[in-house]
Amino acid sequence: MTVEETRFITEMLQAIRGDIAGLDKRFVSVELRQTAMEQQLLGVNTHLVALQNSIDHLSFDMRRVKQRLELADA
């Protein structure tokens, strides 16, 4: 290979290495954002479970009130 060919290959490899380094930084950023979103969804899911539990208790209480008022069958 000539000096020019060797220099060209070296420049191309350096450019590829730089692109890969940039992609690596972006990949880490995407991973961090994904982790943050997963944590937020976990929090939303926890709130939904608590809300469903509260609704279930309200339904039970309403059923008892209706029974006491004889608005519903026992």
C-alpha positions in Angstrom: 0.0 0.0 0.0 1.1 3.5 -0.7 1.4 6.2 2.0 -1.7 7.9 0.7 -3.7 4.7 0.9 -2.5 4.1 4.4 -3.3 7.7 5.5 -6.8 7.4 3.9 -7.5 4.1 5.8 -6.2 5.6 9.0 -8.4 8.7 8.6 -11.4 6.5 7.8 -10.8 4.3 10.9 -10.4 7.4 13.1 -13.7 8.8 11.7 -15.5 5.5 12.4 -14.0 5.4 15.9 -15.3 8.9 16.5 -18.8 8.0 15.2 -18.9 4.9 17.5 -17.9 7.0 20.5 -20.7 9.4 19.7 -23.2 6.6 19.4 -22.0 5.1 22.7 -22.8 8.4 24.5 -26.2 8.6 22.9 -26.9 5.0 23.8 -26.1 5.7 27.5 -28.4 8.8 27.3 -31.3 6.7 25.9 -30.8 4.0 28.6 -31.0 6.7 31.3 -34.1 8.1 29.8 -35.7 4.7 29.5 -34.9 3.9 33.1 -36.5 7.1 34.2 -39.6 6.3 32.2 -39.8 2.8 33.7 -39.6 4.3 37.2 -42.4 6.8 36.3 -44.6 4.0 35.0 -44.0 1.9 38.1 -45.2 4.9 40.2 -48.3 5.3 38.0 -49.0 1.5 38.3 -48.6 1.8 42.1 -51.1 4.7 42.2 -53.6 2.8 40.1 -53.5 -0.2 42.4 -54.1 2.0 45.4 -56.9 3.8 43.6 -58.5 0.4 42.6 -58.3 -0.7 46.2 -60.1 2.5 47.3 -62.8 2.0 44.7 -63.3 -1.5 45.9 -63.8 -0.3 49.5 -66.2 2.4 48.4 -68.3 -0.2 46.4 -68.4 -2.5 49.5 -69.5 0.5 51.7 -72.1 1.5 49.2 -73.5 -2.0 49.1 -73.7 -2.0 52.9 -75.5 1.3 52.9 -78.0 0.1 50.4 -78.7 -3.0 52.4 -79.3 -1.0 55.6 -81.6 1.3 53.8 -83.3 -1.8 52.3 -82.6 -0.5 48.8 -80.9 -3.7 47.7 -81.5 -7.4 48.3 -79.6 -8.9 51.2 
